[in-house]
């Protein structure tokens, strides 16, 4: 792990809701180089309950994250709050001398995301975003396939985030003010991040998008999480984007919580290149042509042997957490760089803007996207 393998990083968590308790707290607790020392939530009981689950009576409880940031012993902060507060909590944490893992998406707006990146560069502290689908075995394998050049020049790709009926009815998911949008910014962001990362293409030329609120007004709708309240459903139920990259490559993005389709799947990418293609629709499938014949390969991902993949027992969230902590201990770049996450947010915002205005959004030199 490097010269700091014995160092213990002290971590504070802001926001003690589902993503903190289901993902961040258990995976941080499993790291030998980590001690969770502080929990913050605007509802004190939630932080207290999280501390009880950890089983450490010495964990400090806060309802004001700014008070928590005054603790100079804290090395790392994980931001697990609604999208609206990602930017200012992250920036304050960076400026207080902490490294930051912020849950996805990077921010509610591109302007806020750029401010987060600027703060990371200004303070010299590491910043990463919780795009944990990069850490799946199929994602890591396909990344190596792309890096080796097996697909050639990838000039067409699809980012898939389609649910037939799985609208999240808890928390603030249906609240546009808190979240900035619906499935596009919630699950579409994962699919887009994964696709751009696999392509290693972050230079955007233009974006055209359409956003729909067609099914959200239905009463007593069939839904995996129970019927939603149409009066609370203030975000889109589906959104679609057409993205043209500077090198001419095309990326389509499809995102829905509720759509009348049987072709479902999320956090998936389809890639088409000059030498081959790949998709994640039925496991990882790689296709191409050899000796005048077409072929389809389906790698056995249970055998290991993938970079960053240390066996089937480690989950994608566990791998994300371990590699993030190792990047701090070894002073290396995190796998998810803030510059990359910013481009994702810029594209999402452009899709919303295009849908609102009916016009194509053209990226120019002023956007950080063109500098990644």
KEVEX-828090 format. One record per residue (C-alpha): residue number from 1; x, y negated, z negated; residue in one letter. Coordinates in Angstrom, 2 decimals. Example, Ala and Ser with C-alpha at 12.3 -4.5 7.8 and 13.67 -1.06 7.14 Angstrom:
BEGIN
SITE     n        px        py        pz   res
SITE     1     12.30      4.50     -7.80     a
SITE     2     13.67      1.06     -7.14     s
//
This chain:
BEGIN
SITE     n        px        py        pz   res
SITE     1      0.00      0.00      0.00     x
SITE     2      2.96     -2.35     -0.41     x
SITE     3      4.80     -4.17     -3.14     x
SITE     4      1.64     -5.31     -4.94     x
SITE     5      0.12     -1.83     -5.27     x
SITE     6      0.07     -2.12     -9.07     x
SITE     7     -1.57     -5.54     -9.17     x
SITE     8     -5.13     -5.72    -10.47     x
SITE     9     -7.35     -8.18     -8.62     x
SITE    10    -10.04     -9.79    -10.73     x
SITE    11    -13.31    -10.23     -8.87     x
SITE    12    -16.37    -12.39     -9.40     x
SITE    13    -19.65    -11.77     -7.59     x
SITE    14    -22.19    -14.47     -6.73     x
SITE    15    -25.69    -13.09     -6.16     x
SITE    16    -26.80     -9.88     -7.88     x
SITE    17    -29.53     -8.69     -5.52     x
SITE    18    -29.81     -5.57     -3.40     x
SITE    19    -26.67     -6.00     -1.29     x
SITE    20    -24.51     -6.66     -4.36     x
SITE    21    -25.85     -3.71     -6.34     x
SITE    22    -26.12     -1.33     -3.42     x
SITE    23    -22.86     -2.10     -1.63     x
SITE    24    -20.39     -4.47     -3.25     x
SITE    25    -20.48     -3.53     -6.93     x
SITE    26    -20.16      0.26     -6.51     x
SITE    27    -17.43      0.01     -3.89     x
SITE    28    -15.43     -2.61     -5.78     x
SITE    29    -15.76     -0.49     -8.93     x
SITE    30    -14.25      2.45     -7.06     x
SITE    31    -11.05      0.54     -6.21     x
SITE    32     -8.16      1.19     -8.59     x
SITE    33     -6.74     -2.29     -7.98     x
SITE    34     -9.96     -4.12     -8.82     x
SITE    35    -11.66     -5.28    -12.00     x
SITE    36    -15.07     -6.98    -11.80     x
SITE    37    -14.85     -9.69    -14.45     x
SITE    38    -17.74    -12.04    -13.66     x
SITE    39    -21.29    -11.88    -12.27     x
SITE    40    -23.43    -14.85    -11.29     x
SITE    41    -27.10    -15.11    -10.37     x
SITE    42    -29.63    -17.91    -10.68     x
SITE    43    -31.80    -15.34    -12.49     x
SITE    44    -29.68    -14.40    -15.50     x
SITE    45    -31.48    -11.09    -16.09     x
SITE    46    -30.34     -9.81    -12.70     x
SITE    47    -26.69    -10.46    -13.55     x
SITE    48    -27.13     -8.85    -16.97     x
SITE    49    -28.69     -5.74    -15.40     x
SITE    50    -25.82     -5.48    -12.91     x
SITE    51    -23.29     -5.72    -15.74     x
SITE    52    -25.08     -2.90    -17.60     x
SITE    53    -24.81     -0.68    -14.52     x
SITE    54    -21.07     -1.35    -14.37     x
SITE    55    -20.79     -0.50    -18.05     x
SITE    56    -18.34     -3.21    -19.04     x
SITE    57    -19.40     -5.39    -21.98     x
SITE    58    -16.60     -7.87    -21.25     x
SITE    59    -18.03     -9.03    -17.91     x
SITE    60    -18.90    -12.72    -18.06     x
SITE    61    -22.40    -13.73    -16.98     x
SITE    62    -23.14    -17.02    -15.20     x
SITE    63    -26.19    -18.71    -13.70     x
SITE    64    -24.11    -21.51    -12.12     x
SITE    65    -21.48    -20.30     -9.66     x
SITE    66    -19.48    -23.50    -10.11     x
SITE    67    -18.89    -22.62    -13.75     x
SITE    68    -17.67    -19.19    -12.71     x
SITE    69    -15.23    -20.73    -10.24     x
SITE    70    -13.58    -22.65    -13.07     x
SITE    71    -12.13    -19.36    -14.31     x
SITE    72     -8.61    -19.44    -12.91     x
SITE    73     -8.07    -15.76    -13.66     x
SITE    74    -10.51    -14.75    -10.90     x
SITE    75     -8.64    -13.83     -7.70     x
SITE    76    -11.49    -12.87     -5.37     x
SITE    77    -15.13    -13.89     -4.98     x
SITE    78    -17.80    -11.90     -3.14     x
SITE    79    -20.72    -14.01     -1.91     x
SITE    80    -23.93    -11.94     -1.79     x
SITE    81    -26.59    -14.65     -1.59     x
SITE    82    -29.17    -15.63      1.08     x
SITE    83    -27.72    -17.10      4.28     x
SITE    84    -28.59    -20.68      3.34     x
SITE    85    -26.00    -20.76      0.55     x
SITE    86    -23.17    -18.80      2.20     x
SITE    87    -21.24    -21.84      3.35     x
SITE    88    -21.09    -24.08      0.31     x
SITE    89    -20.47    -21.25     -2.17     x
SITE    90    -17.70    -19.87      0.06     x
SITE    91    -16.08    -23.26      0.57     x
SITE    92    -16.17    -24.06     -3.16     x
SITE    93    -14.68    -20.64     -3.94     x
SITE    94    -11.86    -21.07     -1.42     x
SITE    95    -11.07    -24.53     -2.72     x
SITE    96    -10.94    -23.19     -6.27     x
SITE    97     -8.13    -20.86     -5.19     x
SITE    98    -10.06    -17.64     -4.58     x
SITE    99    -10.07    -15.28     -1.62     x
SITE   100    -13.62    -14.72     -0.35     x
SITE   101    -15.64    -11.87      1.10     x
SITE   102    -18.96    -13.33      2.31     x
SITE   103    -21.81    -11.13      3.38     x
SITE   104    -22.98    -11.35      6.97     x
SITE   105    -23.85    -13.48      8.83     x
SITE   106    -21.08    -15.97      8.23     x
SITE   107    -23.52    -18.85      7.75     x
SITE   108    -26.95    -20.14      8.66     x
SITE   109    -25.50    -22.55     11.25     x
SITE   110    -22.36    -22.79     13.38     x
SITE   111    -21.46    -26.11     11.76     x
SITE   112    -21.46    -24.47      8.34     x
SITE   113    -19.42    -21.55      9.63     x
SITE   114    -16.80    -23.89     11.10     x
SITE   115    -16.54    -25.64      7.74     x
SITE   116    -15.90    -22.26      6.09     x
SITE   117    -13.12    -21.47      8.56     x
SITE   118    -11.59    -24.92      8.05     x
SITE   119    -11.61    -24.41      4.28     x
SITE   120     -9.86    -21.06      4.62     x
SITE   121     -7.14    -22.59      6.79     x
SITE   122     -6.82    -25.65      4.53     x
SITE   123     -6.47    -23.63      1.33     x
SITE   124     -4.48    -20.72      2.71     x
SITE   125     -6.93    -18.30      1.10     x
SITE   126     -8.28    -15.26      2.92     x
SITE   127    -11.84    -15.20      4.19     x
SITE   128    -13.69    -12.25      5.67     x
SITE   129    -17.31    -11.51      6.54     x
SITE   130    -19.23     -8.31      5.69     x
SITE   131    -19.55     -6.72      9.12     x
SITE   132    -19.18     -3.19      7.78     x
SITE   133    -20.28     -1.39     10.97     x
SITE   134    -16.77     -1.86     12.33     x
SITE   135    -15.61      0.65      9.71     x
SITE   136    -17.73      3.59     10.89     x
SITE   137    -15.82      6.57     12.33     x
SITE   138    -17.48      6.16     15.75     x
SITE   139    -16.65      2.44     15.83     x
SITE   140    -13.02      2.98     14.86     x
SITE   141    -12.63      5.76     17.42     x
SITE   142    -14.18      3.71     20.22     x
SITE   143    -11.99      0.74     19.31     x
SITE   144     -8.90      2.90     19.86     x
SITE   145    -10.34      4.16     23.17     x
SITE   146    -10.82      0.56     24.30     x
SITE   147     -7.38     -0.54     23.13     x
SITE   148     -5.79      2.34     25.02     x
SITE   149     -7.45      1.11     28.19     x
SITE   150     -9.60      4.18     28.82     x
SITE   151    -12.58      2.02     29.83     x
SITE   152    -10.53     -0.43     31.88     x
SITE   153    -11.92     -3.94     32.21     x
SITE   154    -15.19     -4.05     30.23     x
SITE   155    -17.43     -6.32     32.26     x
SITE   156    -20.91     -5.33     31.02     x
SITE   157    -22.05     -4.52     27.50     x
SITE   158    -25.23     -4.23     25.47     x
SITE   159    -25.56     -4.97     21.77     x
SITE   160    -28.47     -2.97     20.32     x
SITE   161    -30.45     -3.82     17.16     x
SITE   162    -33.95     -2.48     17.79     x
SITE   163    -36.42     -1.26     15.19     x
SITE   164    -39.92     -0.16     16.12     x
SITE   165    -41.49     -1.13     12.78     x
SITE   166    -39.07     -1.89      9.96     x
SITE   167    -39.67     -5.45      8.82     x
SITE   168    -37.94     -6.15      5.47     x
SITE   169    -40.71     -7.41      3.22     x
SITE   170    -38.65     -8.10      0.09     x
SITE   171    -36.42    -10.98     -0.90     x
SITE   172    -36.25    -13.93      1.51     x
SITE   173    -35.90    -12.07      4.82     x
SITE   174    -39.11    -13.59      6.22     x
SITE   175    -38.18    -17.13      5.12     x
SITE   176    -36.71    -19.22      7.95     x
SITE   177    -35.48    -21.93      5.58     x
SITE   178    -33.46    -19.49      3.47     x
SITE   179    -32.23    -17.19      6.23     x
SITE   180    -32.12    -19.26      9.42     x
SITE   181    -33.99    -16.63     11.41     x
SITE   182    -35.26    -13.06     11.49     x
SITE   183    -33.92     -9.89     13.12     x
SITE   184    -31.52    -11.80     15.36     x
SITE   185    -29.54    -13.23     12.46     x
SITE   186    -30.14    -10.18     10.24     x
SITE   187    -29.39     -7.08     12.32     x
SITE   188    -28.61     -8.60     15.72     x
SITE   189    -25.55    -10.15     14.11     x
SITE   190    -24.14     -6.67     13.31     x
SITE   191    -24.65     -5.40     16.86     x
SITE   192    -23.12     -8.50     18.42     x
SITE   193    -20.10     -8.47     16.12     x
SITE   194    -19.46     -4.81     16.87     x
SITE   195    -19.78     -5.29     20.63     x
SITE   196    -17.49     -8.34     20.88     x
SITE   197    -14.90     -6.66     18.65     x
SITE   198    -14.87     -3.51     20.78     x
SITE   199    -14.49     -5.65     23.92     x
SITE   200    -11.95     -7.93     22.22     x
SITE   201    -13.61    -10.80     24.04     x
SITE   202    -14.57    -13.96     22.16     x
SITE   203    -14.43    -16.56     24.90     x
SITE   204    -18.00    -17.56     25.70     x
SITE   205    -19.13    -19.50     28.76     x
SITE   206    -22.92    -19.69     28.38     x
SITE   207    -25.89    -18.28     26.49     x
SITE   208    -29.55    -17.92     27.47     x
SITE   209    -32.07    -16.62     24.99     x
SITE   210    -35.71    -15.86     24.27     x
SITE   211    -37.28    -15.52     20.84     x
SITE   212    -40.72    -14.04     20.11     x
SITE   213    -43.22    -14.12     17.26     x
SITE   214    -45.74    -11.68     18.73     x
SITE   215    -46.37     -9.03     16.07     x
SITE   216    -45.68    -10.93     12.86     x
SITE   217    -49.23    -12.27     12.71     x
SITE   218    -50.83     -8.82     12.47     x
SITE   219    -52.68     -7.94      9.26     x
SITE   220    -52.05     -4.59      7.51     x
SITE   221    -49.47     -3.61     10.11     x
SITE   222    -47.76     -0.24     10.06     x
SITE   223    -44.29     -0.80      8.67     x
SITE   224    -41.56      1.28      7.08     x
SITE   225    -41.48     -1.03      4.06     x
SITE   226    -45.24     -1.58      3.78     x
SITE   227    -47.41     -4.24      5.48     x
SITE   228    -46.02     -7.75      5.70     x
SITE   229    -47.92    -10.92      4.85     x
SITE   230    -48.44    -12.82      8.13     x
SITE   231    -48.51    -16.12      6.21     x
SITE   232    -44.97    -15.45      4.93     x
SITE   233    -43.63    -14.22      8.28     x
SITE   234    -42.07    -17.51      9.40     x
SITE   235    -39.25    -16.03     11.50     x
SITE   236    -39.17    -14.25     14.87     x
SITE   237    -40.01    -10.55     15.13     x
SITE   238    -37.77    -10.05     18.17     x
SITE   239    -35.10    -11.93     20.13     x
SITE   240    -33.02    -11.33     23.24     x
SITE   241    -29.89    -13.00     24.55     x
SITE   242    -27.96    -13.05     27.81     x
SITE   243    -24.33    -14.01     27.21     x
SITE   244    -21.78    -14.79     29.93     x
SITE   245    -18.12    -14.75     28.93     x
SITE   246    -15.40    -16.94     30.43     x
SITE   247    -13.93    -13.97     32.34     x
SITE   248    -17.33    -13.25     33.91     x
SITE   249    -18.28    -10.36     31.63     x
SITE   250    -21.95    -10.05     30.67     x
SITE   251    -23.25     -9.13     27.22     x
SITE   252    -26.95     -8.62     26.49     x
SITE   253    -28.21     -8.68     22.92     x
SITE   254    -31.52     -7.20     21.80     x
SITE   255    -32.81     -7.52     18.25     x
SITE   256    -36.16     -6.68     16.70     x
SITE   257    -37.81     -5.68     13.44     x
SITE   258    -41.08     -4.88     15.20     x
SITE   259    -41.33     -3.96     18.86     x
SITE   260    -43.57     -1.53     20.74     x
SITE   261    -40.78      0.74     21.93     x
SITE   262    -39.45      4.22     21.28     x
SITE   263    -35.94      3.24     22.35     x
SITE   264    -34.66      2.28     18.89     x
SITE   265    -31.25      2.00     17.29     x
SITE   266    -29.23     -0.68     15.56     x
SITE   267    -25.60     -1.66     15.11     x
SITE   268    -24.86      0.08     18.41     x
SITE   269    -22.95     -0.94     21.50     x
SITE   270    -22.99      0.19     25.12     x
SITE   271    -19.83     -0.62     27.09     x
SITE   272    -19.29     -0.40     30.85     x
SITE   273    -15.80     -0.83     32.28     x
SITE   274    -13.92     -0.32     35.52     x
SITE   275    -12.46      3.01     34.37     x
SITE   276    -15.18      4.38     32.13     x
SITE   277    -18.02      3.66     29.78     x
SITE   278    -19.26      4.46     26.29     x
SITE   279    -22.35      4.24     24.14     x
SITE   280    -23.51      5.07     20.62     x
SITE   281    -27.06      6.11     21.50     x
SITE   282    -26.66      9.81     20.62     x
SITE   283    -23.46      9.87     18.66     x
SITE   284    -20.39      8.49     20.40     x
SITE   285    -20.43      9.32     24.11     x
SITE   286    -17.61      8.41     26.50     x
SITE   287    -18.19      8.74     30.22     x
SITE   288    -16.00      8.48     33.29     x
SITE   289    -14.76     10.09     36.49     x
SITE   290    -11.88     12.53     36.90     x
SITE   291    -10.73     14.51     39.93     x
SITE   292    -13.86     13.58     41.83     x
SITE   293    -16.17     14.68     39.03     x
SITE   294    -18.15     12.75     36.45     x
SITE   295    -17.63     13.64     32.80     x
SITE   296    -19.14     12.88     29.40     x
SITE   297    -17.12     13.39     26.23     x
SITE   298    -18.50     13.52     22.69     x
SITE   299    -15.64     13.30     20.18     x
SITE   300    -15.89     15.40     17.02     x
SITE   301    -15.72     12.66     14.41     x
SITE   302    -15.73     15.06     11.46     x
SITE   303    -12.12     16.08     12.00     x
SITE   304    -10.52     12.78     10.93     x
SITE   305     -7.33     11.62     12.58     x
SITE   306     -8.66      8.13     13.24     x
SITE   307     -6.71      5.04     12.26     x
SITE   308     -8.09      3.60      9.00     x
SITE   309    -10.20      6.73      8.53     x
SITE   310     -9.12      8.82      5.58     x
SITE   311    -11.73     11.56      5.56     x
SITE   312    -15.45     12.09      5.55     x
SITE   313    -15.83     11.26      1.87     x
SITE   314    -15.22      7.53      2.40     x
SITE   315    -18.27      5.54      3.49     x
SITE   316    -18.07      2.63      5.90     x
SITE   317    -18.76      0.22      3.03     x
SITE   318    -16.11      1.92      0.92     x
SITE   319    -13.61      1.67      3.75     x
SITE   320    -14.48     -1.99      4.30     x
SITE   321    -13.93     -2.75      0.61     x
SITE   322    -10.64     -0.82      0.39     x
SITE   323     -9.18     -2.44      3.49     x
SITE   324    -10.25     -5.90      2.32     x
SITE   325     -8.53     -5.41     -1.03     x
SITE   326     -5.44     -4.02      0.70     x
SITE   327     -5.26     -7.06      2.98     x
SITE   328     -5.06     -9.27     -0.11     x
SITE   329     -2.50     -7.11     -1.90     x
SITE   330     -0.33     -6.80      1.22     x
SITE   331     -0.97    -10.34      2.51     x
SITE   332     -2.20     -9.16      5.90     x
SITE   333     -5.13    -10.30      8.04     x
SITE   334     -8.49     -8.78      7.14     x
SITE   335    -10.05     -6.62      9.84     x
SITE   336    -12.94     -9.07     10.24     x
SITE   337    -11.33    -12.43     10.88     x
SITE   338    -13.37    -15.57     10.20     x
SITE   339    -12.59    -16.88     13.70     x
SITE   340    -14.35    -13.83     15.16     x
SITE   341    -17.34    -14.11     12.83     x
SITE   342    -17.68    -17.77     13.78     x
SITE   343    -18.14    -16.88     17.45     x
SITE   344    -20.94    -14.50     16.49     x
SITE   345    -22.70    -17.30     14.60     x
SITE   346    -22.19    -19.72     17.50     x
SITE   347    -23.82    -17.27     19.90     x
SITE   348    -26.76    -16.57     17.58     x
SITE   349    -27.36    -20.29     17.17     x
SITE   350    -27.15    -20.75     20.94     x
SITE   351    -29.82    -18.08     21.48     x
SITE   352    -32.15    -19.87     19.07     x
SITE   353    -31.39    -23.22     20.72     x
SITE   354    -31.91    -21.83     24.21     x
SITE   355    -35.24    -20.32     23.18     x
SITE   356    -36.33    -23.63     21.67     x
SITE   357    -35.34    -25.79     24.64     x
SITE   358    -35.82    -23.31     27.48     x
SITE   359    -32.34    -24.18     28.74     x
SITE   360    -29.03    -22.38     29.04     x
SITE   361    -26.49    -23.40     26.37     x
SITE   362    -23.04    -24.02     27.81     x
SITE   363    -20.00    -23.66     25.55     x
SITE   364    -17.20    -26.20     25.93     x
SITE   365    -13.71    -26.92     24.61     x
SITE   366    -15.05    -28.48     21.44     x
SITE   367    -16.23    -25.11     20.14     x
SITE   368    -13.86    -23.07     18.03     x
SITE   369    -15.09    -20.09     20.03     x
SITE   370    -12.82    -21.05     22.89     x
SITE   371     -9.80    -20.99     20.58     x
SITE   372    -10.01    -17.46     19.17     x
//
